[in-house]
Amino acid sequence: MKRKQLIMHSLLILGWFIVSAAGARVAPQEKAESATPIPTLSPPEGNMTFVDGVTWCVARPGVSQEDLQNALDWACGQGGADCTPLQPGGRCYQPDTLLSHASYAFNIFYQQNGNSDIACNFGGAGTIIKRNPSFGSCKFLASETSAASALTRGSMWMIFAAASMMFLHLRVFQSV
């Protein structure tokens, strides 16, 4: 009987660890302030779309170019953001500025990771806004657009983990 309990507790701990790890994303490390500021750019003319309850993540004006570049590289690399539209000729390539490109990449990562404050940190380089930063053909995903897909991904993972745990539980008690 003790062996069954030990096995069951081990499986429950393993299941909890798997489910917890699947929902966690590695946040970028905090970076020291750099002495090289970047100029603050104004939003495109006529872009005054405010939508209550909808948020976007963009690059924080005034952050050093080095910190922005590091955060952009992380978002498009380890962070898994699709930065294809930022390539030359892409729909979000222009304006070809670090602030603009980082804003697009930060928002993609933020939307893919549940719109949480930590998903827009980027070592202090990101900030959450309620004004639509989309311009021209460059459309930034909004929190309402991605919330359903994030919920679906999370729900599917939880169902898979629960089914796996039930299967293992049944196998342990049938074999012992």
Secondary structure as UniProt FT lines:
FT   HELIX           2..23
FT   TURN            45..46
FT   TURN            52..53
FT   STRAND          56..59
FT   TURN            61..62
FT   HELIX           65..76
FT   TURN            77..79
FT   HELIX           84..86
FT   TURN            88..89
FT   TURN            91..92
FT   HELIX           98..112
FT   TURN            113..115
FT   HELIX           117..120
FT   HELIX           122..124
FT   STRAND          126..129
FT   TURN            136..137
FT   HELIX           143..175
//
